[in-house]
Amino acid sequence: MKRKSVNTLTLQPTKQSKHTKPQSPNLKHHKSSPQLPHPSQLKEIVSPYQLTNVNGIHRTNILAHDPESLTKFDDTSKMSKSAFYKKEVNCVASFDYKTRAGKLPGNMFKPNQDNFITLQDFFGDSSKSLFAVCDGHGAKGHLVSNLIRNHLPKHIEAQYNHSKEPKDVPEILKQGFLKTNAQLATSNIDAKFSGSTLVSVLISDQQLWCANVGDSRAILVRCTNNTWTAHPLSNDHKPGNTGEFERIINSGGRVEPYQDPEGNPIGPDRVWLKDENVPGLAMSRSIGDFVANRAGVIAEPEILKFDLTEEDKFIVIASDGVWEFLSNENVMDIIVPHYLRNNLNMACKCLVKLSLDQWNAEGDMVDDITCVIVSLKVPSQN
C-alpha cells in the first residue's frame, strides 16, 4: 500500500496542543495481538484467537467452531444472501457485512441507528466500488443515517457526471458529503440535535480514497512476508484533537467533558456552545448536528488517498460499537483466520459477537455494532 497525500493530510497521530484536554478515560490503548502464523500452519488452529486481557478484562470469547452459539446470535444479522462475488471487478474480490442493534440500560428498546453502503460496480462502472458505514446519534439519528445510505451514492455519482475534472476524486467526495448534508438540512428530519458519523471507502482501479467525518473508522490489513499488520485509513475526529480543537474554539465553541455536581470531569471531551450547555457532542465532525455547527462542528470530510498493492488483503469499516473496546490489531486478529478460509460471513459474525461481549462486560448499555469487511485481490504490478 503506497500512500499519496491529499491536501497534506496525514495518518500520523496528531500532537496535542497545550490547550488540549486530556484524553478521556474510556479511550483505551491496546497492545498488539500475537503475530498470526503462516497459512500452512493453520490446519491445527481453531480460530479466531481467544481474546483475553482486552482492556484488562480476562475472559474467553466465542470461538469460530461453535456453531450453536453463532446460530443463536445470527438472529439479529442482516447478512447478504450473496456474500461472495467471484467476479473480480477492480480490486474487490468479495465482501460481507453485519449489523446489530444495541440496547439501553434496563433493556429498553432502541432502533438501530447504524447504516451501511455496499456498492460493487458503483453506478454501473465496473472499475469502482463504494463502501461506507454511518453511525447515527440523537433522537433522529436513525433517520439521518438512513438518509445518508439512500442519498450519498446519488450525490457522489452526480458529482462524477457533472465534474469538469472527473479524476478530482477528493473534490467529488467532498461535494458528495456536503450535498448530502445540505439535503438533510432541507428535509423534514429535525437534525438540530441529531446527526451521524460517515466513513466511506471508494476503490477505483488500484487506488483507494477514504473520506471520513466522525469517529467511525476504516482500516486496511496487509500481509508482508507472512507478517500481518493493520493500517488506519481514517482518523477519528475527536474535539480535543489538534486542529479540530482550534477550529471549535475559533468558531466560538467550547471543548470540555460533562461535569458532576462537584465540577469533576466525566467522560470524553465534548463540543458546547460558548454560553449554553448544548449540544455536548463527542465528535468534531458529523453529518447533521446543526446546532453544533455554530460551535465549529463541520460536515466537510477528511480525505486520504492510497495506492493498493498485492500485499493489501482486506478492509474493515465499522462503527464505534466495534472500536470502543477493540483495537485495530484486535480486529485484524479476529478476521484473518476466517479470511484465510474465504469465510467473511463468519468473520463478520465473530467480530460483532466479540464486540458485544466487551460491551456486556462493561455495563448495562450496548452501542449499535456494524461492520463491513472487503476482501481484496490486487494484481501484481510486476
Secondary structure, 3 states (H helix, E strand, C coil): CEEECCCCCCCCCCCCCCCCCCCCCCCCCCCCCCCCCCHHHHHHCCCCCCCCCECCECCCCCCCCCHHHHHHHHHHCCCCCCCCCCCCECCEEEEEEEEECCEEHHHECCCCCEEEEEEECHHHCCCEEEEEEEEEECCCHHHHHHHHHHHHHHHHHHHHHHCCCCCCHHHHHHHHHHHHHHHHHCCCCCCCCCEECEEEEEEECCEEEEEEECCCEEEEEEEECCEEEEEECCCCCCCCCCCHHHHHHHCCEEEEEEECCCCCEEEEEEEEECCCCCEEECCCECEECHHHHCCCCECCCEEEEEECCCCEEEEEEECHHHHCCCCHHHHHHHHHHHHHCCCHHHHHHHHHHHHHHHHHHHCCCECCEEEEEEEECCCCCC
